[in-house]
Amino acid sequence: MDKDNIRSRVLKILSTNPSSRELFDCLAKRKQNRREIPLDRFAAELRESVEGVDESRSRQVAVEYFRALDAAELGRFVVGRRGKKTRFLCHVDISDLTEAARNCKSSETVSGLDSDSTTNEVALVRREFPLRENLTLQMDLPTDLTPQEADRLSMFLKSLCI
């Protein structure tokens, strides 16, 4: 994956959740540029470097961050099973990832990036889904959603249950 592609994906994460900039900064402080990041270790690093994140919140914040990176296809969030630890497997160099976050200006938005980009714009349609009796979710989905993309979305939603 080239650096422009990494940058555009990081920018989408930052525009969705501006506080994730602190998480990229925490990732940049890691001494080793390993592509496998254990959840427990990263949660401990968050407690040390991000103000206001206590022990109970650090794990939740780390899981949300790893899931955002997974959704951006920058790596894979793997929930621990059969004695293996929960971890994030990064598909790109950590240094490239953190450099992209550092170079994204806080005033940039996804729409600003898309107007400069050469990629085609995707037509979206809003869908509503009644999840519970008093709760209806809204999702913006591509009008040309493929069965493979729907399966991938389904797997992502299943990964949210802990």
N, CA, C and O atoms as a DFTB+ gen file, in Angstrom:
648 C
 N C O
     1  1       0.860      -1.168       0.000
     2  2       0.000       0.000       0.000
     3  2       0.908       1.233       0.000
     4  3       1.835       1.328       0.804
     5  1       0.634       2.174      -0.909
     6  2       1.480       3.365      -0.985
     7  2       1.113       4.390       0.086
     8  3       0.060       4.301       0.718
     9  1       2.007       5.366       0.277
    10  2       1.841       6.326       1.371
    11  2       0.614       7.214       1.195
    12  3      -0.001       7.604       2.188
    13  1       0.243       7.544      -0.037
    14  2      -0.955       8.359      -0.269
    15  2      -2.210       7.607       0.142
    16  3      -3.132       8.185       0.717
    17  1      -2.237       6.319      -0.157
    18  2      -3.373       5.483       0.229
    19  2      -3.463       5.368       1.753
    20  3      -4.547       5.454       2.330
    21  1      -2.308       5.174       2.394
    22  2      -2.281       5.109       3.863
    23  2      -2.795       6.430       4.428
    24  3      -3.612       6.445       5.348
    25  1      -2.309       7.539       3.870
    26  2      -2.686       8.863       4.355
    27  2      -4.190       9.095       4.241
    28  3      -4.808       9.624       5.164
    29  1      -4.779       8.702       3.111
    30  2      -6.220       8.913       2.937
    31  2      -7.029       8.081       3.934
    32  3      -8.065       8.534       4.420
    33  1      -6.569       6.887       4.235
    34  2      -7.271       6.037       5.202
    35  2      -7.128       6.588       6.622
    36  3      -8.082       6.579       7.399
    37  1      -5.935       7.063       6.947
    38  2      -5.707       7.667       8.265
    39  2      -6.556       8.929       8.414
    40  3      -7.130       9.179       9.474
    41  1      -6.629       9.714       7.350
    42  2      -7.422      10.945       7.389
    43  2      -8.896      10.646       7.638
    44  3      -9.568      11.395       8.347
    45  1      -9.398       9.569       7.070
    46  2     -10.794       9.193       7.315
    47  2     -11.010       8.826       8.780
    48  3     -12.041       9.167       9.361
    49  1     -10.038       8.131       9.378
    50  2     -10.142       7.791      10.799
    51  2     -10.126       9.063      11.641
    52  3     -10.927       9.214      12.563
    53  1      -9.209       9.976      11.319
    54  2      -9.094      11.215      12.083
    55  2     -10.327      12.097      11.930
    56  3     -10.727      12.768      12.882
    57  1     -10.934      12.106      10.751
    58  2     -12.122      12.944      10.557
    59  2     -13.334      12.356      11.285
    60  3     -14.220      13.095      11.714
    61  1     -13.370      11.040      11.422
    62  2     -14.451      10.389      12.151
    63  2     -14.274      10.558      13.651
    64  3     -15.243      10.764      14.383
    65  1     -13.027      10.469      14.103
    66  2     -12.729      10.561      15.525
    67  2     -11.444      11.356      15.736
    68  3     -10.361      10.771      15.778
    69  1     -11.544      12.686      15.869
    70  2     -10.352      13.525      16.017
    71  2      -9.475      13.149      17.210
    72  3      -8.266      13.379      17.177
    73  1     -10.063      12.572      18.267
    74  2      -9.257      12.195      19.431
    75  2      -8.330      11.022      19.130
    76  3      -7.439      10.725      19.927
    77  1      -8.522      10.348      17.993
    78  2      -7.629       9.240      17.644
    79  2      -6.226       9.732      17.310
    80  3      -5.299       8.926      17.231
    81  1      -6.048      11.044      17.113
    82  2      -4.711      11.597      16.865
    83  2      -3.783      11.245      18.035
    84  3      -2.615      10.921      17.821
    85  1      -4.298      11.306      19.266
    86  2      -3.501      10.942      20.448
    87  2      -3.096       9.469      20.405
    88  3      -2.024       9.097      20.883
    89  1      -3.952       8.645      19.836
    90  2      -3.648       7.219      19.750
    91  2      -2.554       6.968      18.719
    92  3      -1.689       6.117      18.925
    93  1      -2.588       7.707      17.608
    94  2      -1.504       7.608      16.625
    95  2      -0.195       8.078      17.257
    96  3       0.858       7.488      17.019
    97  1      -0.261       9.144      18.066
    98  2       0.929       9.647      18.756
    99  2       1.478       8.595      19.715
   100  3       2.691       8.411      19.818
   101  1       0.584       7.911      20.411
   102  2       0.990       6.845      21.331
   103  2       1.664       5.719      20.554
   104  3       2.667       5.163      21.002
   105  1       1.118       5.391      19.404
   106  2       1.691       4.352      18.551
   107  2       3.084       4.766      18.073
   108  3       3.979       3.929      17.957
   109  1       3.262       6.055      17.798
   110  2       4.554       6.554      17.320
   111  2       5.635       6.455      18.391
   112  3       6.820       6.385      18.066
   113  1       5.245       6.449      19.652
   114  2       6.214       6.388      20.757
   115  2       6.776       4.988      20.973
   116  3       7.731       4.806      21.729
   117  1       6.189       4.010      20.316
   118  2       6.670       2.647      20.496
   119  2       8.112       2.548      20.023
   120  3       8.474       3.088      18.977
   121  1       8.925       1.856      20.801
   122  2      10.349       1.758      20.489
   123  2      10.630       0.795      19.339
   124  3      11.598       0.966      18.598
   125  1       9.793      -0.200      19.199
   126  2       9.992      -1.182      18.139
   127  2       8.895      -1.045      17.095
   128  3       7.731      -0.817      17.422
   129  1       9.279      -1.187      15.851
   130  2       8.351      -1.033      14.738
   131  2       7.785      -2.399      14.346
   132  3       7.872      -2.809      13.188
   133  1       7.200      -3.100      15.330
   134  2       6.635      -4.423      15.061
   135  2       5.232      -4.283      14.510
   136  3       4.487      -3.379      14.889
   137  1       4.883      -5.179      13.619
   138  2       3.563      -5.124      13.005
   139  2       2.489      -5.791      13.845
   140  3       1.301      -5.601      13.584
   141  1       2.872      -6.560      14.836
   142  2       1.899      -7.175      15.739
   143  2       1.912      -6.398      17.046
   144  3       2.949      -6.267      17.696
   145  1       0.731      -5.879      17.427
   146  2       0.620      -5.051      18.626
   147  2      -0.367      -5.731      19.579
   148  3      -1.568      -5.766      19.308
   149  1       0.134      -6.267      20.688
   150  2      -0.779      -6.879      21.672
   151  2      -1.688      -5.820      22.297
   152  3      -1.229      -4.731      22.643
   153  1      -2.954      -6.134      22.439
   154  2      -3.929      -5.192      22.981
   155  2      -3.558      -4.756      24.399
   156  3      -3.599      -3.566      24.710
   157  1      -3.200      -5.703      25.251
   158  2      -2.884      -5.369      26.643
   159  2      -1.702      -4.408      26.734
   160  3      -1.722      -3.472      27.533
   161  1      -0.688      -4.631      25.931
   162  2       0.494      -3.770      25.960
   163  2       0.145      -2.363      25.470
   164  3       0.575      -1.373      26.062
   165  1      -0.632      -2.276      24.392
   166  2      -1.005      -0.963      23.867
   167  2      -1.904      -0.222      24.858
   168  3      -1.785       0.994      25.012
   169  1      -2.799      -0.946      25.529
   170  2      -3.668      -0.328      26.542
   171  2      -2.824       0.238      27.681
   172  3      -3.120       1.319      28.190
   173  1      -1.777      -0.479      28.085
   174  2      -0.880       0.020      29.136
   175  2      -0.141       1.269      28.664
   176  3       0.039       2.212      29.434
   177  1       0.286       1.278      27.405
   178  2       0.968       2.456      26.851
   179  2       0.016       3.649      26.794
   180  3       0.433       4.789      27.000
   181  1      -1.259       3.389      26.517
   182  2      -2.253       4.469      26.509
   183  2      -2.398       5.092      27.896
   184  3      -2.453       6.314      28.032
   185  1      -2.458       4.250      28.917
   186  2      -2.595       4.760      30.286
   187  2      -1.433       5.675      30.649
   188  3      -1.612       6.668      31.354
   189  1      -0.251       5.339      30.169
   190  2       0.933       6.132      30.487
   191  2       0.998       7.441      29.707
   192  3       1.482       8.446      30.228
   193  1       0.519       7.441      28.474
   194  2       0.765       8.619      27.629
   195  2      -0.447       9.504      27.356
   196  3      -0.277      10.665      26.986
   197  1      -1.656       8.993      27.527
   198  2      -2.847       9.792      27.231
   199  2      -3.528      10.162      28.539
   200  3      -3.912       9.292      29.321
   201  1      -3.670      11.444      28.765
   202  2      -4.262      11.934      30.010
   203  2      -5.750      11.590      30.070
   204  3      -6.465      11.706      29.075
   205  1      -6.202      11.170      31.237
   206  2      -7.616      10.900      31.442
   207  2      -8.065       9.503      31.057
   208  3      -9.258       9.202      31.102
   209  1      -7.116       8.636      30.675
   210  2      -7.479       7.262      30.320
   211  2      -7.035       6.356      31.459
   212  3      -5.841       6.162      31.684
   213  1      -8.019       5.797      32.181
   214  2      -7.693       4.911      33.297
   215  2      -7.651       3.461      32.812
   216  3      -7.822       3.186      31.624
   217  1      -7.426       2.557      33.733
   218  2      -7.248       1.152      33.363
   219  2      -8.470       0.559      32.685
   220  3      -8.340      -0.148      31.686
   221  1      -9.654       0.838      33.214
   222  2     -10.861       0.247      32.630
   223  2     -11.162       0.837      31.250
   224  3     -11.660       0.137      30.368
   225  1     -10.862       2.106      31.070
   226  2     -11.157       2.772      29.791
   227  2     -10.088       2.489      28.728
   228  3     -10.393       2.494      27.535
   229  1      -8.843       2.242      29.145
   230  2      -7.753       2.089      28.179
   231  2      -7.971       0.906      27.244
   232  3      -7.686       1.000      26.050
   233  1      -8.465      -0.188      27.767
   234  2      -8.704      -1.368      26.925
   235  2      -9.817      -1.081      25.908
   236  3      -9.706      -1.438      24.735
   237  1     -10.879      -0.437      26.370
   238  2     -11.993      -0.105      25.478
   239  2     -11.531       0.850      24.363
   240  3     -11.889       0.670      23.199
   241  1     -10.741       1.854      24.726
   242  2     -10.231       2.812      23.739
   243  2      -9.330       2.100      22.731
   244  3      -9.417       2.355      21.530
   245  1      -8.471       1.212      23.216
   246  2      -7.569       0.471      22.323
   247  2      -8.354      -0.420      21.359
   248  3      -8.018      -0.498      20.177
   249  1      -9.394      -1.091      21.854
   250  2     -10.217      -1.950      20.997
   251  2     -10.895      -1.113      19.913
   252  3     -10.895      -1.502      18.745
   253  1     -11.468       0.026      20.283
   254  2     -12.128       0.898      19.305
   255  2     -11.141       1.386      18.255
   256  3     -11.470       1.441      17.070
   257  1      -9.941       1.739      18.682
   258  2      -8.902       2.219      17.768
   259  2      -8.475       1.110      16.807
   260  3      -8.377       1.339      15.601
   261  1      -8.221      -0.087      17.332
   262  2      -7.822      -1.206      16.477
   263  2      -8.937      -1.564      15.489
   264  3      -8.659      -1.921      14.345
   265  1     -10.176      -1.471      15.922
   266  2     -11.297      -1.755      15.012
   267  2     -11.386      -0.705      13.910
   268  3     -11.708      -1.030      12.766
   269  1     -11.105       0.546      14.245
   270  2     -11.102       1.608      13.227
   271  2      -9.996       1.362      12.210
   272  3     -10.204       1.544      11.010
   273  1      -8.823       0.951      12.679
   274  2      -7.727       0.623      11.767
   275  2      -8.088      -0.575      10.894
   276  3      -7.752      -0.612       9.711
   277  1      -8.770      -1.547      11.482
   278  2      -9.223      -2.724      10.738
   279  2     -10.241      -2.323       9.668
   280  3     -10.157      -2.772       8.525
   281  1     -11.189      -1.488      10.042
   282  2     -12.216      -1.053       9.087
   283  2     -11.591      -0.258       7.935
   284  3     -12.106      -0.274       6.817
   285  1     -10.483       0.434       8.210
   286  2      -9.787       1.197       7.171
   287  2      -8.848       0.302       6.364
   288  3      -8.139       0.781       5.479
   289  1      -8.842      -0.987       6.667
   290  2      -8.016      -1.986       5.987
   291  2      -6.523      -1.696       6.116
   292  3      -5.744      -1.962       5.201
   293  1      -6.138      -1.147       7.268
   294  2      -4.723      -0.892       7.553
   295  2      -4.112      -2.042       8.350
   296  3      -2.912      -2.055       8.622
   297  1      -4.935      -2.984       8.712
   298  2      -4.489      -4.145       9.461
   299  2      -5.675      -4.982       9.848
   300  3      -6.785      -4.774       9.358
   301  1      -5.436      -5.944      10.742
   302  2      -6.511      -6.836      11.154
   303  2      -6.548      -6.927      12.674
   304  3      -5.535      -7.201      13.316
   305  1      -7.718      -6.696      13.234
   306  2      -7.931      -6.833      14.676
   307  2      -8.283      -8.285      14.941
   308  3      -9.262      -8.801      14.402
   309  1      -7.483      -8.949      15.774
   310  2      -7.671     -10.368      16.047
   311  2      -8.011     -10.544      17.526
   312  3      -7.214     -10.218      18.406
   313  1      -9.201     -11.063      17.778
   314  2      -9.622     -11.331      19.158
   315  2      -8.964     -12.628      19.604
   316  3      -9.009     -13.633      18.894
   317  1      -8.352     -12.600      20.783
   318  2      -7.642     -13.765      21.302
   319  2      -8.554     -14.950      21.520
   320  3      -9.671     -14.809      22.018
   321  1      -8.075     -16.102      21.147
   322  2      -8.800     -17.355      21.330
   323  2      -7.805     -18.441      21.705
   324  3      -6.648     -18.413      21.286
   325  1      -8.269     -19.397      22.499
   326  2      -7.470     -20.573      22.865
   327  2      -6.074     -20.205      23.368
   328  3      -5.073     -20.771      22.929
   329  1      -6.026     -19.259      24.283
   330  2      -4.764     -18.891      24.903
   331  2      -3.962     -17.825      24.184
   332  3      -2.987     -17.307      24.729
   333  1      -4.361     -17.491      22.962
   334  2      -3.653     -16.435      22.232
   335  2      -4.200     -15.079      22.648
   336  3      -5.389     -14.947      22.939
   337  1      -3.346     -14.087      22.677
   338  2      -3.716     -12.739      23.112
   339  2      -4.459     -11.989      22.005
   340  3      -4.240     -12.224      20.816
   341  1      -5.341     -11.085      22.426
   342  2      -5.996     -10.183      21.486
   343  2      -4.935      -9.213      20.983
   344  3      -4.127      -8.708      21.762
   345  1      -4.941      -8.953      19.657
   346  2      -3.864      -8.166      19.068
   347  2      -4.307      -7.506      17.778
   348  3      -5.360      -7.815      17.220
   349  1      -3.469      -6.588      17.324
   350  2      -3.683      -5.948      16.026
   351  2      -2.505      -6.293      15.138
   352  3      -1.351      -6.117      15.529
   353  1      -2.796      -6.787      13.939
   354  2      -1.766      -7.116      12.964
   355  2      -1.781      -6.038      11.887
   356  3      -2.701      -5.972      11.073
   357  1      -0.765      -5.207      11.893
   358  2      -0.710      -4.067      10.982
   359  2      -0.233      -4.521       9.603
   360  3       0.756      -5.244       9.496
   361  1      -0.934      -4.097       8.548
   362  2      -0.564      -4.458       7.178
   363  2       0.465      -3.506       6.590
   364  3       1.009      -3.767       5.517
   365  1       0.734      -2.413       7.274
   366  2       1.696      -1.415       6.789
   367  2       2.720      -1.156       7.897
   368  3       2.497      -1.519       9.052
   369  1       3.826      -0.536       7.542
   370  2       4.812      -0.183       8.567
   371  2       4.194       0.803       9.544
   372  3       3.511       1.748       9.148
   373  1       4.444       0.571      10.822
   374  2       3.928       1.474      11.861
   375  2       4.456       2.883      11.626
   376  3       3.734       3.859      11.828
   377  1       5.706       2.992      11.203
   378  2       6.291       4.318      10.966
   379  2       5.552       5.051       9.840
   380  3       5.366       6.265       9.921
   381  1       5.130       4.337       8.798
   382  2       4.357       4.962       7.709
   383  2       2.984       5.410       8.217
   384  3       2.483       6.468       7.837
   385  1       2.394       4.595       9.071
   386  2       1.077       4.898       9.632
   387  2       1.124       6.147      10.506
   388  3       0.294       7.046      10.370
   389  1       2.099       6.191      11.397
   390  2       2.196       7.339      12.310
   391  2       2.654       8.593      11.582
   392  3       2.253       9.700      11.942
   393  1       3.483       8.431      10.570
   394  2       3.906       9.583       9.769
   395  2       2.708      10.181       9.028
   396  3       2.570      11.402       8.943
   397  1       1.858       9.328       8.501
   398  2       0.656       9.809       7.807
   399  2      -0.235      10.588       8.768
   400  3      -0.775      11.630       8.396
   401  1      -0.397      10.104       9.992
   402  2      -1.217      10.800      10.985
   403  2      -0.589      12.133      11.364
   404  3      -1.290      13.130      11.538
   405  1       0.729      12.147      11.489
   406  2       1.438      13.375      11.842
   407  2       1.296      14.424      10.746
   408  3       1.192      15.616      11.038
   409  1       1.292      13.992       9.491
   410  2       1.236      14.916       8.358
   411  2      -0.167      15.382       8.000
   412  3      -0.332      16.298       7.194
   413  1      -1.186      14.753       8.599
   414  2      -2.565      15.183       8.358
   415  2      -2.840      16.408       9.214
   416  3      -2.723      16.356      10.438
   417  1      -3.199      17.490       8.580
   418  2      -3.539      18.707       9.319
   419  2      -4.890      18.502       9.984
   420  3      -5.763      17.835       9.430
   421  1      -5.065      19.068      11.159
   422  2      -6.319      18.875      11.885
   423  2      -7.494      19.523      11.169
   424  3      -8.642      19.159      11.427
   425  1      -7.237      20.480      10.269
   426  2      -8.324      21.151       9.564
   427  2      -8.786      20.387       8.326
   428  3      -9.810      20.724       7.732
   429  1      -8.026      19.353       7.935
   430  2      -8.410      18.596       6.744
   431  2      -9.643      17.763       7.014
   432  3      -9.870      17.317       8.139
   433  1     -10.435      17.555       5.985
   434  2     -11.606      16.696       6.108
   435  2     -11.579      15.676       5.000
   436  3     -10.839      15.811       4.026
   437  1     -12.382      14.667       5.158
   438  2     -12.459      13.645       4.121
   439  2     -12.960      14.246       2.816
   440  3     -12.462      13.898       1.745
   441  1     -13.928      15.136       2.888
   442  2     -14.452      15.726       1.657
   443  2     -13.390      16.562       0.975
   444  3     -13.331      16.591      -0.254
   445  1     -12.550      17.241       1.737
   446  2     -11.463      18.010       1.143
   447  2     -10.470      17.107       0.453
   448  3      -9.937      17.462      -0.599
   449  1     -10.211      15.950       1.023
   450  2      -9.301      15.003       0.417
   451  2      -9.900      14.425      -0.851
   452  3      -9.207      14.287      -1.859
   453  1     -11.175      14.088      -0.811
   454  2     -11.809      13.474      -1.966
   455  2     -11.838      14.407      -3.168
   456  3     -11.754      13.939      -4.303
   457  1     -11.953      15.710      -2.952
   458  2     -12.017      16.624      -4.083
   459  2     -10.688      16.706      -4.804
   460  3     -10.651      16.998      -5.999
   461  1      -9.577      16.449      -4.087
   462  2      -8.269      16.479      -4.716
   463  2      -7.880      15.118      -5.277
   464  3      -6.930      15.015      -6.053
   465  1      -8.581      14.110      -4.904
   466  2      -8.194      12.763      -5.257
   467  2      -8.703      12.398      -6.642
   468  3      -9.621      13.025      -7.172
   469  1      -8.087      11.368      -7.217
   470  2      -8.485      10.935      -8.549
   471  2      -9.458       9.766      -8.502
   472  3      -9.857       9.257      -9.549
   473  1      -9.842       9.335      -7.315
   474  2     -10.756       8.208      -7.204
   475  2     -12.178       8.643      -7.555
   476  3     -12.538       9.811      -7.406
   477  1     -12.963       7.701      -8.015
   478  2     -14.350       7.989      -8.361
   479  2     -15.184       8.124      -7.104
   480  3     -14.941       7.443      -6.107
   481  1     -16.161       9.000      -7.155
   482  2     -17.057       9.182      -6.030
   483  2     -18.044       8.013      -5.996
   484  3     -18.493       7.548      -7.043
   485  1     -18.375       7.548      -4.814
   486  2     -19.266       6.414      -4.649
   487  2     -20.655       6.932      -4.284
   488  3     -20.802       7.744      -3.371
   489  1     -21.661       6.464      -4.995
   490  2     -23.037       6.845      -4.686
   491  2     -23.514       6.032      -3.487
   492  3     -23.366       4.810      -3.449
   493  1     -24.090       6.732      -2.507
   494  2     -24.550       6.075      -1.290
   495  2     -26.058       6.187      -1.155
   496  3     -26.678       7.123      -1.658
   497  1     -26.629       5.217      -0.467
   498  2     -28.047       5.239      -0.150
   499  2     -28.182       4.983       1.356
   500  3     -27.511       4.109       1.904
   501  1     -29.043       5.743       2.011
   502  2     -29.247       5.587       3.457
   503  2     -30.250       4.468       3.696
   504  3     -31.337       4.452       3.120
   505  1     -29.864       3.538       4.554
   506  2     -30.731       2.422       4.942
   507  2     -30.975       2.485       6.442
   508  3     -30.085       2.849       7.210
   509  1     -32.185       2.129       6.852
   510  2     -32.519       2.085       8.269
   511  2     -32.725       0.637       8.678
   512  3     -33.260      -0.175       7.924
   513  1     -32.284       0.337       9.900
   514  2     -32.396      -1.015      10.409
   515  2     -32.919      -0.966      11.839
   516  3     -32.247      -0.421      12.714
   517  1     -34.122      -1.532      12.104
   518  2     -34.645      -1.543      13.482
   519  2     -33.912      -2.611      14.300
   520  3     -34.189      -3.804      14.171
   521  1     -32.979      -2.168      15.138
   522  2     -32.180      -3.103      15.923
   523  2     -32.917      -3.576      17.176
   524  3     -32.906      -4.759      17.519
   525  1     -33.546      -2.631      17.836
   526  2     -34.306      -2.922      19.051
   527  2     -35.649      -2.204      18.961
   528  3     -35.908      -1.467      18.010
   529  1     -36.499      -2.426      19.962
   530  2     -37.828      -1.835      19.936
   531  2     -37.778      -0.309      19.796
   532  3     -38.545       0.262      19.021
   533  1     -36.896       0.346      20.526
   534  2     -36.811       1.811      20.497
   535  2     -35.519       2.303      19.859
   536  3     -35.079       3.417      20.143
   537  1     -34.908       1.496      19.004
   538  2     -33.627       1.875      18.414
   539  2     -33.570       1.471      16.942
   540  3     -33.636       0.291      16.596
   541  1     -33.447       2.481      16.095
   542  2     -33.300       2.242      14.663
   543  2     -31.952       2.809      14.229
   544  3     -31.649       3.974      14.484
   545  1     -31.153       1.983      13.576
   546  2     -29.845       2.410      13.099
   547  2     -29.970       2.928      11.675
   548  3     -30.819       2.476      10.907
   549  1     -29.117       3.880      11.335
   550  2     -29.055       4.378       9.965
   551  2     -27.657       4.116       9.423
   552  3     -26.661       4.360      10.105
   553  1     -27.591       3.623       8.210
   554  2     -26.306       3.337       7.566
   555  2     -26.330       3.910       6.158
   556  3     -27.332       3.821       5.449
   557  1     -25.207       4.497       5.772
   558  2     -25.026       4.927       4.400
   559  2     -24.220       3.849       3.696
   560  3     -23.060       3.612       4.031
   561  1     -24.833       3.206       2.730
   562  2     -24.201       2.091       2.023
   563  2     -24.078       2.413       0.538
   564  3     -24.882       3.173      -0.002
   565  1     -23.076       1.839      -0.123
   566  2     -22.964       2.045      -1.571
   567  2     -24.187       1.469      -2.280
   568  3     -24.702       0.420      -1.894
   569  1     -24.640       2.159      -3.311
   570  2     -25.800       1.667      -4.062
   571  2     -25.479       0.363      -4.784
   572  3     -26.377      -0.414      -5.105
   573  1     -24.189       0.129      -5.037
   574  2     -23.778      -1.093      -5.733
   575  2     -23.088      -2.079      -4.781
   576  3     -22.120      -2.737      -5.162
   577  1     -23.587      -2.181      -3.542
   578  2     -23.023      -3.078      -2.543
   579  2     -23.021      -4.516      -3.055
   580  3     -24.051      -5.031      -3.489
   581  1     -21.856      -5.157      -3.001
   582  2     -21.735      -6.538      -3.485
   583  2     -21.989      -7.524      -2.341
   584  3     -21.899      -7.149      -1.172
   585  1     -22.302      -8.769      -2.667
   586  2     -22.478      -9.781      -1.615
   587  2     -21.212      -9.950      -0.761
   588  3     -21.304     -10.181       0.444
   589  1     -20.042      -9.838      -1.379
   590  2     -18.785      -9.954      -0.636
   591  2     -18.636      -8.802       0.360
   592  3     -18.187      -9.015       1.486
   593  1     -19.007      -7.591      -0.041
   594  2     -18.938      -6.438       0.857
   595  2     -19.952      -6.582       1.998
   596  3     -19.664      -6.222       3.139
   597  1     -21.123      -7.102       1.687
   598  2     -22.138      -7.319       2.723
   599  2     -21.644      -8.352       3.734
   600  3     -21.847      -8.185       4.937
   601  1     -21.000      -9.416       3.257
   602  2     -20.429     -10.420       4.159
   603  2     -19.348      -9.804       5.030
   604  3     -19.275     -10.080       6.228
   605  1     -18.511      -8.973       4.432
   606  2     -17.438      -8.310       5.181
   607  2     -18.013      -7.384       6.257
   608  3     -17.512      -7.339       7.381
   609  1     -19.067      -6.650       5.901
   610  2     -19.733      -5.771       6.855
   611  2     -20.343      -6.600       7.992
   612  3     -20.275      -6.208       9.157
   613  1     -20.927      -7.727       7.650
   614  2     -21.515      -8.620       8.639
   615  2     -20.450      -9.130       9.604
   616  3     -20.684      -9.193      10.811
   617  1     -19.281      -9.494       9.077
   618  2     -18.182      -9.973       9.925
   619  2     -17.689      -8.860      10.841
   620  3     -17.354      -9.111      11.999
   621  1     -17.644      -7.630      10.329
   622  2     -17.228      -6.501      11.152
   623  2     -18.212      -6.304      12.306
   624  3     -17.798      -6.117      13.450
   625  1     -19.519      -6.345      12.007
   626  2     -20.518      -6.174      13.054
   627  2     -20.426      -7.279      14.104
   628  3     -20.587      -7.018      15.296
   629  1     -20.173      -8.496      13.670
   630  2     -20.017      -9.616      14.613
   631  2     -18.801      -9.401      15.509
   632  3     -18.806      -9.821      16.667
   633  1     -17.753      -8.747      14.983
   634  2     -16.544      -8.518      15.782
   635  2     -16.766      -7.494      16.877
   636  3     -15.960      -7.403      17.803
   637  1     -17.851      -6.712      16.792
   638  2     -18.114      -5.693      17.796
   639  2     -18.648      -6.269      19.101
   640  3     -18.603      -5.602      20.134
   641  1     -19.147      -7.483      19.066
   642  2     -19.701      -8.127      20.265
   643  2     -18.569      -8.707      21.091
   644  3     -17.746      -9.480      20.600
   645  1     -18.548      -8.317      22.353
   646  2     -17.499      -8.830      23.241
   647  2     -18.153      -9.574      24.386
   648  3     -17.460     -10.094      25.260
